Amino acid sequence: MRVTASVRVVLAAALAAGALSACGADEEGLRYARDYSHYEPLGVVGFPTSESLRITQQLVWRLADGGAGELESLAADPDGEGADGEIEKTAQHWIQAFRKGAGGRVTAEFYDEGSVRQFVVVYFHDTAQIKGFLVLLTGDTGEDGWRVAMREPDPAEAAAAPEWVPEAPGGLGSRTPR
């Protein structure tokens, strides 16, 4: 059977449409790939899981973008109490404090093992700022994925680094002090 050029064009168009609709289903994956290619690579110290690394990268990218709503979408509500604006305030304060640094060279240090939660310290090299936060699996059995604990509505608290964090990545061997 001989296939005409017009049939080939129709088949190619159908294949392309199918591929595009499949890609549309994974819009989050496409955005992650685009973001990954548009931002400075994140330096990594310690032992992240693939998902704790992914949520940390997204946090840094959303800080650099400066969109509070986008940053809030990464937040966890580990207590299930609603937080009465704490997440929104935290996102705004984190953006005010770290947006400039997030646009430059950044290193993330992942503390302890990260099967269900991991403490992360982010070093913003261009501004010499340091920020620590917790990433964790959310939902009853982790089905909601990895999120960031964002409960720092006070601007001073939101901009502060934990007292025990070293001034440079790797200073504690990626282990929290006991």
N, C-alpha and C positions, 0 to 999 in steps of 0.2 A: 504494500500500500504506500502510495506516495503522499507525503505531507507537504502541503503548500506553504508558502511563506506567510500567508495571512493566518493559517492555523498555528504556525510556530509563534507568531506574535501574540496571539490570544493565549496560548499555553504559557508563554513567558510572562505575560501580564498576570495571569492567574497565579503562577508561582510567586511572583513578586508581591502580589496582594496578600497571599497567604503568609509569606515571610514577614511582611510588615505588620499584619494583624497579630502574629505570634510575638513580635517584638513589642507591640503595644501592650500586651499582657504583662510584660516585664518592664514597665516604665521605670520603676525604682532602680532596676539593674542598669538600664541605659543611662539614667541620671548619674549613678555612681561611676560608671565608666567614663562619662563626659567630665565629671568633676575631677576624677583621678588624673585625667590628662591636662586639666587646666590649672592645677594648683601645684605649688612647691611640694616636692616629696616630703613625707613625714618621716623624720628619723625615729627609730624604734630602739628602745633598751628594755631588757626584760623578756618576758615570755607571754605575749598576748595570745588569745585564741583568735581565730580568723574573724569572729564576730565582735569581740571586744575591740580589736584593731579597727574594724569597719566603722563601728559607732563612734570611736574616738576620731577617726579621720573626718567623718561627717560633722562632728561637733566643731572641729577646727575650721572646716570649710564654711559652715553656717555662721560661725563667728566672723570670719573674713567677709562674708557677704553682707552682714549687718541686718538681716531680716529676723526680727524677734519671733514672728510666727513660725518660720522655718526651724529656728532653734528650739522653740517650745515643742514642736512635733517630735523631737528626740527625747523628751522628758519622760521619766517614770513617775508613777505615783505609788511608791512601794507600800505605803500605809493604807492606801485605798480611801483616804479621807477627803480628797478633793482639793486641799491646799489653799482655798480662798485667795487666789491671785498670787500665791508665792512663786509659782512656776513662771508666770508672766513677768513679775518683777525681777526674778533671778535672771531670766533671759535678757531683759533690758540692761541690767547692771553688768552682766558678763560681756555683752556687746560693747557697752561704753568703756569697760576696762580693758578688753583684750582684742578688739577688732583690728587695731593697727598691727599688733604683734602677730595675730593669726594670718595676716597677709604675707608674712615673711617666712624665715626659716624656723621650723618648730620641731622639737623632739618630744616624744611621748615615752615615759617610762612606766611600765606595767609591773605592779607589785604583786607578789605572791601568785598562787595558782588561780586560774580564771575559769573554773568549770561553771559557776553560777553567778559569780560577782568578782570584780577586780577593781582595785584602787589604781587610778591613773594620775600621774603627775605630768603636766604639759609645761615645757620650757619654751617660752617665746624669746628666741635669741636676739632679734632686732630691738626689742624693748626691754630686755633683761627682766621679764616678768615670769612668774611661776604660778600655776593654778593646779590644784588637786581636786579630783571628783571621783565619784563611784559610778561604775557601769555595772549593770546587773540584768539578769534574765527577769522578765516580768510575766505576769499571768500565773495561774495556779501551778502549771507544770512547764513554764517557760514558753508557752505557745505564742505569747505576744512579742517575743524576740528581745533583743538587747536594747536597753534604754539607759539614760543618764539621770542620776538623782539630782534634781535641781530644786533645792529648798534653802536658798540663801537670799531672802528678800531685802536684807540690810545691805546697802551699797558697800560698806567697809568690809563686811564678811564676804561678800561676793568677789571682791577684788583681792582678798588676802590669800596667801599660801599657807598651808599647814606648817606649824612651827618645826616639826621634826624633819621636814623635807630638806635634803642637801641643796646647795646652790648650783650644782652641776649634775647632770644625769649620771647615774651609776654609782653615786657616792655611798649608797647603802647596799649595793649588790642586789637591787630590786627586791628587797625584803623589808617589810614594815617592822619598825622597832617593837619589841615585845616588852 
